[in-house]
Amino acid sequence: MGRAFVIVLAAWIALASPALGQTARSQPSRFEGWTSAIIAADWRDGRGRPIQAFDNARRDLVKGFLDAGFPRATMVDYSLRPDAPDPATAETVLTGLYEAAGRGSAGCLLYFTSHGVPTAMVFGDAAPMTPDMMVNIVRRACGARPTVVIVSACYSGIFVNALSAPNRMVLTAASRERTSFGCGADETWPWFDGCVLEALPTATDFLALAAGARSCVARKEQEHAVVLPSEPQLFVGPDMQLRLPTLRFNRPTAAGRPGS
């Protein structure tokens, strides 16, 4: 009797396990219908020499956010370096962003990695992107949707006030008075982007991602004895304060199946 029961139980588990696994895999992401854009807006170090750090960040951030549940169908990524296999211009980037925004209407994630100056962010060979320019782009692409904007650049805190709105979260690599670090030929990614990548695999949501990235930046700056830390900035509008805890990233379960 006992042996027969074990055989029947084993057979039931073998039949049921694929179905259970399929149920777990078919759970919809909370980011279905979200538009996402990841843009490497510069390709040079501080002396104008070509580097790979920004493009490395773009490539690996795409993978990281796909793993977190952002759909590829409504995601675009661009490099503004002129020697890329299929080079993009600033106009190409904005056109692609607006087209992607037309395909997904649930929310927006916009991530820029570049160099910055106290008044603007480098945007390829086009005119530098000022806060007024960026807020117009975000407003046109995302409107009233829940929106997360991440800007990795020196002095990127200049964008916080312009982008602040009830439906937005804004995370920047530095305050408006400070530089960020890690944009050299010997770096794999800019430090802030590397810290986002470090935090992303275990972060449960955008708030946890911001906390993890800021903690990582502080650690790296202490390790390198940085005298003037970059002071990453975070703004969360009142509507997003309520919404962000519900926007949980997809994460593997203990059994190795996707979960959230």
Steps between C-alpha positions, in 0.01 A plus 500: 500500500776748598705428187196537275419836657855626443485395132166676448626814679816510291298468181268783606796728577659424163178593321419803714844660515509627138155653544600664827819631341305636205262679738794669671657597170174642366455746785477842337766756579387814677677692223298369207419800281781712642718694259871485585795673337867461591724752328879527500523867404879530495796278409798709610705556812570843643769560238282403205654157449267208411413266788265205543360569849174664391423233240588224743249651741231526232544136395500361853215722622284371215560145621445595863166671437383221270570255783303727735192466281511785248376379159735520201214590264467844662868548587750694289869555558737726313865593483582844369860408415565573131714190442228255607395238239164675461566851631211696645454874500320701765204524264499122450502446875207730568298362210558147626406599854174658390414199283566265792283720721220452248527122536484499879272719706524362855812679626848627409859425594757736346870444576773734371871444551737773384728784602357811658592863559343735756225606257431199276571139402698396193265352238726374226609769259167681532441801720551411867179396673385757753241433771234680295576284198486180703172581670342569161622161373368320809169684484450415132604134535341415832233756581315415821619138511702383801854590398850421625787711365859405584781734394860384539726801443700763681283780642189296411319638804417800278218290353319425825304823539391512136388136497328501839132410468250289697522211250881485482802355673835662414836346591825675408865401533600829662369819650487818296836614645694172482668277246451126475783256437623205296488629141854398404650256253593260781143478636247240388207732580463844656486444875134592536393270215713222645327549834156481338612177335629370833171576676261398223515117527377500861297822516129435540383834361622844394525628857725209595700553181558866586602415856738228386659715230552796734652277767734346242611842375577613855703184559704543181568865573619414850723224366660746256523781759287737293512843665178639348247217472254506212185508719249310280154659519159336530158657453174305531172677426199435724316284245813292444551457874176303502562316174867399518461230772255319269740511202712205602773363276483143376739283699583126488329287765693260717410223256653697212170603341419867433323673782407852601 
